[in-house]
């Protein structure tokens, strides 16, 4: 279950407005950044939000053979959140994930970016740290 989880908050996005307020455009972008670095889309769902008949952002998720990509937009704030997780079970997909994330960030052209990387799971040949079980009774 070893993998890499990338998250990013993008503020002041200077991209084409349709990337923030059109679920179809968001879908095209998300699928376009997955395949070139070697990620494999299996399924996707995208939803167009509206408020009193006006577009109010979009959200989407792509299920990848390697795990998932989720993107949420707030056009009224020119903001986006990204969440990309890849498992590295049969091969290391970290480079592909970083490349896809860089392409998404470039497409949204944020003026401010908060980005995080989290190594998840257990690498082969290591022993997991033991965490206390909150349900265990103590004597």
Backbone as a chain_set.jsonl record, in Angstrom:
{"seq": "XXXXXXXXXXXXXXXXXXXXXXXXXXXXXXXXXXXXXXXXXXXXXXXXXXXXXXXXXXXXXXXXXXXXXXXXXXXXXXXXXXXXXXXXXXXXXXXXXXXXXXXXXXXXXXXXXXXXXXXXXXXXXXXXXXXXXXXXXXX", "coords": {"N": [[0.799, -1.203, 0.0], [2.123, 1.137, -0.212], [2.574, 4.5, -1.153], [2.201, 7.731, -2.82], [0.863, 10.783, -1.876], [-0.4, 13.658, -3.115], [-1.294, 16.973, -2.493], [-2.875, 20.096, -3.182], [-3.57, 23.548, -2.808], [-4.863, 26.07, -4.689], [-4.738, 29.463, -5.333], [-6.093, 32.561, -6.518], [-6.347, 31.974, -9.272], [-5.421, 32.304, -12.638], [-6.344, 31.271, -14.97], [-8.084, 30.149, -17.993], [-11.459, 31.078, -17.686], [-13.373, 29.029, -18.064], [-12.192, 26.674, -17.141], [-12.588, 26.787, -14.466], [-15.32, 26.974, -14.142], [-16.723, 25.124, -15.689], [-17.715, 21.927, -15.91], [-17.253, 20.095, -17.98], [-14.968, 21.099, -19.303], [-13.171, 20.933, -17.202], [-13.093, 18.16, -16.846], [-11.944, 17.34, -19.328], [-9.36, 18.473, -19.051], [-8.387, 17.134, -16.746], [-8.344, 14.422, -17.587], [-6.565, 14.68, -19.706], [-4.095, 15.23, -18.486], [-3.44, 12.916, -17.18], [-2.828, 10.49, -18.709], [-0.398, 10.937, -20.398], [1.938, 10.938, -18.575], [1.785, 8.334, -17.74], [-0.294, 7.434, -16.099], [-3.344, 5.658, -15.498], [-6.513, 6.175, -16.415], [-9.588, 4.87, -15.254], [-12.263, 5.28, -14.684], [-14.594, 8.015, -14.374], [-16.139, 10.816, -12.764], [-17.872, 13.813, -12.986], [-19.171, 16.861, -11.814], [-21.364, 19.54, -12.293], [-21.877, 22.479, -10.619], [-24.512, 24.711, -9.712], [-25.973, 27.869, -8.923], [-28.903, 29.259, -8.354], [-29.397, 29.12, -11.114], [-27.017, 30.03, -12.184], [-23.652, 29.252, -13.082], [-21.577, 27.653, -10.717], [-19.082, 26.574, -10.148], [-17.214, 23.461, -10.251], [-16.752, 19.957, -9.712], [-14.722, 17.072, -9.649], [-13.743, 13.648, -10.124], [-11.311, 11.264, -10.905], [-10.952, 7.928, -11.26], [-8.156, 6.056, -10.981], [-6.077, 3.424, -12.257], [-3.911, 3.369, -10.716], [-4.727, 4.773, -8.454], [-6.275, 7.646, -7.482], [-7.549, 10.863, -8.68], [-8.694, 13.964, -7.637], [-10.515, 16.961, -8.104], [-11.537, 20.219, -7.259], [-13.368, 23.166, -7.819], [-13.68, 26.721, -7.288], [-15.033, 29.174, -8.717], [-15.9, 31.754, -8.008], [-14.046, 32.549, -6.189], [-11.741, 32.194, -7.532], [-10.313, 29.814, -7.069], [-8.876, 26.559, -6.453], [-8.807, 23.135, -5.455], [-6.636, 20.357, -5.331], [-6.162, 16.843, -5.358], [-4.219, 14.149, -5.458], [-3.497, 10.838, -5.517], [-1.301, 8.132, -5.661], [-0.633, 4.688, -5.726], [2.217, 2.669, -5.125], [2.628, -0.01, -5.748], [3.159, -2.106, -7.786], [4.906, -0.701, -9.351], [6.893, 2.305, -9.2], [5.045, 5.097, -9.108], [5.407, 7.718, -8.543], [6.806, 9.786, -9.931], [5.182, 10.101, -12.211], [2.834, 11.006, -10.98], [3.702, 13.434, -9.86], [4.328, 14.817, -12.207], [1.783, 14.996, -13.498], [0.449, 16.53, -11.589], [1.972, 18.911, -11.648], [1.317, 19.751, -14.255], [-1.441, 20.223, -14.012], [-1.425, 22.314, -12.127], [-0.02, 24.263, -13.593], [-1.886, 24.699, -15.647], [-4.003, 25.939, -14.286], [-2.774, 28.208, -13.373], [-2.068, 29.588, -10.795], [-1.805, 32.426, -8.553], [-0.977, 32.099, -6.039], [0.156, 29.325, -4.203], [-0.277, 26.423, -2.283], [1.261, 23.576, -1.48], [1.499, 20.087, -0.834], [3.209, 17.038, 0.035], [2.813, 13.666, 0.79], [4.118, 10.751, 1.96], [2.732, 7.594, 1.882], [1.648, 4.625, 3.572], [3.459, 1.525, 3.702], [6.757, 0.94, 2.929], [8.34, -1.627, 1.024], [9.987, -4.129, 2.858], [10.173, -2.787, 5.254], [9.263, -2.209, 8.682], [6.141, -1.592, 10.09], [5.358, 1.277, 12.1], [4.238, 1.037, 15.434], [1.141, 1.972, 16.423], [-0.818, 3.284, 19.083], [-3.776, 1.551, 20.003], [-6.865, 2.933, 20.131], [-9.135, 1.65, 20.989], [-8.371, -0.406, 22.563], [-8.27, -1.97, 25.707], [-6.782, -0.927, 28.76], [-4.772, -2.374, 31.291]], "CA": [[0.0, 0.0, 0.0], [3.006, 2.296, -0.253], [2.214, 5.42, -2.225], [2.457, 9.16, -2.696], [-0.363, 11.578, -1.873], [-0.118, 15.058, -3.393], [-2.438, 17.883, -2.379], [-2.531, 21.488, -3.47], [-4.592, 24.586, -2.81], [-4.469, 27.078, -5.673], [-5.465, 30.708, -5.108], [-5.878, 33.589, -7.534], [-6.101, 31.295, -10.549], [-5.504, 33.205, -13.783], [-6.585, 30.4, -16.127], [-9.326, 30.391, -18.725], [-12.573, 30.931, -16.749], [-14.106, 27.779, -18.246], [-11.595, 25.612, -16.331], [-13.12, 26.915, -13.113], [-16.784, 26.932, -14.047], [-17.327, 24.202, -16.65], [-17.34, 20.548, -15.573], [-16.732, 19.445, -19.176], [-13.589, 21.558, -19.511], [-12.388, 20.367, -16.109], [-12.93, 16.741, -17.181], [-10.953, 17.235, -20.41], [-8.043, 18.773, -18.494], [-7.97, 16.063, -15.837], [-7.999, 13.23, -18.369], [-5.41, 14.988, -20.554], [-2.839, 15.211, -17.734], [-3.195, 11.592, -16.583], [-2.241, 9.473, -19.586], [0.989, 11.115, -20.869], [3.007, 10.465, -17.695], [1.65, 6.903, -17.482], [-1.399, 7.091, -15.205], [-4.37, 4.962, -16.274], [-7.895, 6.437, -16.007], [-10.527, 3.749, -15.357], [-13.623, 5.826, -14.627], [-14.596, 9.388, -13.879], [-17.413, 11.479, -12.533], [-17.717, 15.255, -12.85], [-20.458, 17.472, -11.493], [-21.469, 20.986, -12.483], [-22.7, 23.131, -9.609], [-25.124, 25.978, -10.094], [-26.639, 28.591, -7.854], [-29.951, 30.078, -8.959], [-29.244, 29.109, -12.556], [-25.686, 30.501, -12.563], [-22.61, 28.278, -12.784], [-20.962, 27.912, -9.413], [-17.954, 25.682, -9.945], [-17.304, 22.061, -10.662], [-15.953, 19.003, -8.955], [-14.546, 15.869, -10.434], [-12.832, 12.607, -9.652], [-10.898, 10.259, -11.877], [-10.424, 6.716, -10.637], [-6.991, 5.603, -11.738], [-5.59, 2.094, -11.906], [-2.915, 3.63, -9.683], [-5.508, 5.264, -7.315], [-7.3, 8.636, -7.834], [-7.344, 12.303, -8.804], [-9.917, 14.724, -7.358], [-10.328, 18.399, -8.302], [-12.711, 21.014, -6.882], [-13.146, 24.567, -8.204], [-14.495, 27.801, -6.746], [-14.791, 30.308, -9.627], [-16.135, 33.031, -7.337], [-12.822, 32.866, -5.453], [-10.61, 31.834, -8.403], [-9.558, 28.853, -6.265], [-8.962, 25.143, -6.821], [-8.067, 22.174, -4.648], [-6.238, 19.147, -6.043], [-5.816, 15.708, -4.523], [-3.763, 13.087, -6.351], [-2.848, 9.761, -4.776], [-0.906, 6.962, -6.446], [0.042, 3.641, -4.988], [3.462, 2.266, -5.77], [2.71, -1.444, -5.486], [3.873, -2.853, -8.822], [5.971, 0.178, -9.853], [6.883, 3.615, -8.558], [4.275, 6.055, -9.909], [5.597, 9.048, -7.959], [7.186, 10.736, -10.974], [3.986, 10.356, -13.021], [1.921, 11.827, -10.176], [4.253, 14.793, -9.774], [4.19, 15.442, -13.528], [0.368, 15.331, -13.692], [0.131, 17.627, -10.671], [2.595, 20.121, -12.21], [0.545, 20.175, -15.423], [-2.695, 20.805, -13.518], [-1.115, 23.605, -11.519], [0.301, 25.19, -14.687], [-3.113, 25.026, -16.377], [-4.812, 26.861, -13.488], [-1.954, 29.426, -13.23], [-2.379, 30.291, -9.544], [-0.874, 33.441, -8.083], [-0.475, 31.575, -4.767], [0.048, 27.869, -4.193], [0.129, 25.673, -1.092], [1.377, 22.208, -1.99], [2.015, 19.131, 0.148], [3.469, 15.656, -0.372], [2.757, 12.747, 1.919], [4.401, 9.35, 1.658], [1.737, 6.806, 2.6], [1.808, 3.188, 3.605], [4.688, 0.886, 4.143], [7.675, 0.538, 1.86], [8.761, -3.014, 1.109], [11.154, -4.377, 3.682], [10.178, -2.012, 6.491], [8.311, -2.624, 9.696], [5.288, -0.448, 10.429], [5.393, 1.789, 13.463], [3.081, 0.589, 16.174], [0.35, 3.072, 16.978], [-1.723, 2.793, 20.118], [-5.146, 1.25, 19.594], [-7.737, 3.661, 21.065], [-10.191, 0.766, 21.474], [-7.796, -1.432, 23.441], [-8.392, -1.656, 27.138], [-5.501, -0.988, 29.474], [-4.887, -3.039, 32.61]], "C": [[0.836, 1.259, 0.0], [2.622, 3.206, -1.414], [2.566, 6.856, -1.904], [1.137, 9.905, -2.834], [0.037, 13.044, -2.025], [-1.393, 15.866, -3.207], [-1.958, 19.287, -2.69], [-3.773, 22.356, -3.36], [-4.071, 25.694, -3.712], [-5.362, 28.301, -5.485], [-5.139, 31.711, -6.219], [-5.578, 32.992, -8.897], [-6.382, 32.237, -11.72], [-5.729, 32.437, -15.08], [-7.813, 30.875, -16.905], [-10.484, 30.172, -17.75], [-13.303, 29.594, -16.867], [-13.499, 26.617, -17.45], [-12.128, 25.628, -14.906], [-14.625, 26.699, -13.041], [-17.471, 25.973, -15.013], [-16.823, 22.791, -16.375], [-16.764, 19.808, -16.775], [-15.287, 19.824, -19.453], [-12.672, 20.993, -18.432], [-12.103, 18.886, -16.371], [-11.856, 16.554, -18.25], [-9.536, 17.456, -19.885], [-7.544, 17.619, -17.63], [-7.561, 14.804, -16.595], [-6.741, 13.463, -19.203], [-4.087, 14.924, -19.79], [-2.501, 13.837, -17.168], [-2.406, 10.651, -17.494], [-0.79, 9.714, -19.992], [2.074, 10.664, -19.89], [2.882, 8.983, -17.32], [0.6, 6.515, -16.457], [-2.561, 6.576, -16.052], [-5.778, 5.255, -15.766], [-8.784, 5.204, -16.25], [-11.972, 4.23, -15.41], [-13.533, 7.261, -14.136], [-16.02, 9.841, -13.64], [-17.112, 12.96, -12.304], [-19.095, 15.851, -12.643], [-20.36, 18.983, -11.648], [-22.37, 21.543, -11.395], [-23.336, 24.375, -10.21], [-25.821, 26.56, -8.886], [-27.621, 29.549, -8.509], [-29.762, 30.226, -10.461], [-27.899, 29.604, -13.069], [-24.656, 29.422, -12.225], [-21.89, 28.661, -11.499], [-19.84, 26.92, -9.135], [-18.238, 24.266, -10.374], [-16.446, 21.222, -9.74], [-15.827, 17.747, -9.795], [-13.569, 14.92, -9.801], [-12.558, 11.641, -10.793], [-10.348, 9.084, -11.075], [-9.32, 6.215, -11.56], [-6.663, 4.164, -11.352], [-4.595, 2.232, -10.757], [-3.515, 4.229, -8.417], [-6.511, 6.323, -7.755], [-6.753, 10.054, -7.981], [-8.69, 12.956, -8.507], [-9.594, 16.212, -7.472], [-11.64, 19.105, -7.977], [-12.417, 22.473, -7.197], [-14.134, 25.503, -7.521], [-14.269, 29.023, -7.622], [-14.981, 31.663, -8.96], [-14.916, 33.497, -6.539], [-11.562, 32.632, -6.282], [-9.692, 30.843, -7.692], [-9.846, 27.419, -6.712], [-8.266, 24.322, -5.745], [-7.829, 20.926, -5.484], [-5.854, 18.079, -5.027], [-5.46, 14.566, -5.466], [-2.996, 12.066, -5.531], [-2.523, 8.633, -5.734], [-0.284, 5.945, -5.515], [1.247, 3.206, -5.809], [3.686, 0.769, -5.564], [3.543, -2.18, -6.528], [4.987, -2.039, -9.468], [5.84, 1.518, -9.149], [6.219, 4.619, -9.501], [4.466, 7.495, -9.44], [5.927, 10.104, -9.011], [5.987, 11.103, -11.85], [3.002, 11.25, -12.273], [2.412, 13.267, -10.104], [4.103, 15.528, -11.107], [2.747, 15.867, -13.782], [-0.023, 16.517, -12.816], [0.722, 18.94, -11.18], [1.793, 20.654, -13.395], [-0.785, 20.799, -15.003], [-2.447, 22.196, -12.947], [-0.808, 24.641, -12.601], [-0.96, 25.619, -15.432], [-3.973, 26.041, -15.614], [-4.088, 28.177, -13.217], [-2.272, 30.21, -11.951], [-1.358, 31.38, -9.231], [-0.292, 33.031, -6.734], [-0.788, 30.089, -4.709], [0.512, 27.321, -2.853], [0.098, 24.21, -1.506], [1.994, 21.325, -0.91], [2.239, 17.778, -0.503], [3.468, 14.8, 0.883], [3.068, 11.344, 1.42], [3.439, 8.533, 2.512], [2.097, 5.336, 2.563], [3.202, 2.753, 3.996], [5.525, 0.5, 2.935], [8.081, -0.922, 2.085], [10.008, -3.129, 1.968], [11.218, -3.556, 4.949], [9.122, -2.549, 7.43], [7.456, -1.425, 10.058], [5.494, -0.014, 11.873], [4.126, 1.33, 14.164], [2.389, 1.798, 16.784], [-0.557, 2.508, 18.05], [-3.13, 2.579, 19.549], [-6.084, 1.933, 20.575], [-8.849, 2.775, 21.619], [-9.667, -0.301, 22.442], [-7.96, -1.013, 24.885], [-7.009, -1.77, 27.774], [-5.735, -1.596, 30.821], [-4.181, -2.275, 33.663]], "O": [[0.302, 2.35, 0.195], [2.374, 2.736, -2.524], [3.147, 7.159, -0.862], [0.386, 9.689, -3.786], [0.725, 13.601, -1.17], [-2.452, 15.485, -3.707], [-0.792, 19.624, -2.488], [-4.869, 21.964, -3.759], [-2.964, 26.196, -3.515], [-6.588, 28.191, -5.479], [-4.043, 31.7, -6.78], [-4.67, 33.441, -9.596], [-7.431, 32.878, -11.785], [-5.351, 32.897, -16.158], [-8.477, 31.846, -16.541], [-10.492, 29.163, -17.045], [-13.803, 29.079, -15.867], [-14.21, 25.67, -17.115], [-12.121, 24.605, -14.221], [-15.149, 26.291, -12.005], [-18.694, 26.01, -15.139], [-15.646, 22.494, -16.581], [-15.873, 18.975, -16.61], [-14.472, 18.968, -19.798], [-11.533, 20.618, -18.711], [-10.988, 18.418, -16.14], [-10.966, 15.716, -18.104], [-8.619, 16.713, -20.234], [-6.403, 17.18, -17.774], [-6.542, 14.191, -16.278], [-5.94, 12.547, -19.388], [-3.058, 14.597, -20.38], [-1.375, 13.621, -16.718], [-1.406, 10.077, -17.063], [0.002, 8.774, -19.94], [3.054, 10.057, -20.322], [3.765, 8.435, -16.66], [0.597, 5.378, -15.986], [-2.74, 7.006, -17.191], [-6.208, 4.65, -14.784], [-8.732, 4.585, -17.312], [-12.803, 3.646, -16.105], [-12.528, 7.672, -13.557], [-16.971, 9.326, -14.229], [-16.22, 13.315, -11.534], [-20.073, 15.393, -13.234], [-19.404, 19.614, -11.196], [-23.517, 21.116, -11.267], [-22.771, 25.01, -11.1], [-26.206, 25.849, -7.957], [-27.224, 30.528, -9.14], [-29.94, 31.309, -11.018], [-27.665, 29.597, -14.278], [-24.772, 28.753, -11.198], [-21.632, 29.835, -11.235], [-19.672, 26.477, -7.999], [-19.341, 23.922, -10.797], [-15.536, 21.721, -9.078], [-16.729, 17.406, -10.56], [-12.683, 15.319, -9.045], [-13.458, 11.258, -11.54], [-9.397, 9.233, -10.308], [-9.53, 5.986, -12.751], [-6.948, 3.742, -10.231], [-4.453, 1.331, -9.93], [-2.858, 4.197, -7.376], [-7.524, 5.965, -8.355], [-5.676, 10.393, -7.491], [-9.713, 12.551, -9.06], [-8.551, 16.672, -7.007], [-12.716, 18.651, -8.366], [-11.336, 22.97, -6.878], [-15.267, 25.128, -7.217], [-13.4, 29.84, -7.315], [-14.295, 32.624, -9.309], [-14.769, 34.684, -6.248], [-10.449, 32.844, -5.801], [-8.47, 30.991, -7.699], [-10.903, 27.115, -7.265], [-7.257, 24.752, -5.186], [-8.696, 20.493, -6.243], [-5.293, 18.377, -3.973], [-6.321, 14.074, -6.196], [-1.973, 12.383, -4.924], [-3.369, 8.223, -6.528], [0.495, 6.29, -4.626], [1.279, 3.361, -7.03], [4.793, 0.336, -5.245], [4.538, -2.817, -6.18], [5.906, -2.602, -10.064], [4.798, 1.827, -8.571], [6.761, 4.948, -10.556], [3.757, 8.393, -9.895], [5.376, 11.204, -8.975], [5.797, 12.27, -12.191], [2.404, 12.149, -12.864], [1.632, 14.206, -10.267], [3.789, 16.718, -11.133], [2.509, 16.986, -14.236], [-0.748, 17.407, -13.26], [0.052, 19.972, -11.149], [1.608, 21.864, -13.529], [-1.208, 21.8, -15.582], [-3.176, 23.14, -13.251], [-1.286, 25.773, -12.529], [-1.087, 26.784, -15.809], [-4.6, 26.905, -16.227], [-4.73, 29.166, -12.864], [-2.697, 31.364, -12.019], [-0.189, 31.27, -9.6], [0.751, 33.54, -6.322], [-1.864, 29.652, -5.116], [1.566, 27.707, -2.347], [-0.957, 23.67, -1.84], [2.885, 21.747, -0.173], [1.559, 17.412, -1.461], [4.049, 15.167, 1.905], [2.366, 10.813, 0.56], [3.339, 8.749, 3.72], [2.763, 4.864, 1.642], [3.997, 3.517, 4.542], [5.05, -0.186, 2.03], [8.15, -1.381, 3.225], [10.953, -2.351, 1.836], [12.218, -3.614, 5.664], [8.203, -3.256, 7.018], [7.989, -0.344, 10.309], [5.767, -0.832, 12.75], [3.063, 1.246, 13.548], [2.982, 2.547, 17.56], [-1.017, 1.372, 17.939], [-3.595, 3.351, 18.711], [-6.108, 1.56, 21.748], [-9.453, 3.125, 22.633], [-10.453, -1.015, 23.065], [-7.804, 0.158, 25.232], [-6.187, -2.596, 27.378], [-6.775, -1.369, 31.439], [-4.174, -2.684, 34.824]]}, "num_chains": 1, "name": "protein.A"}
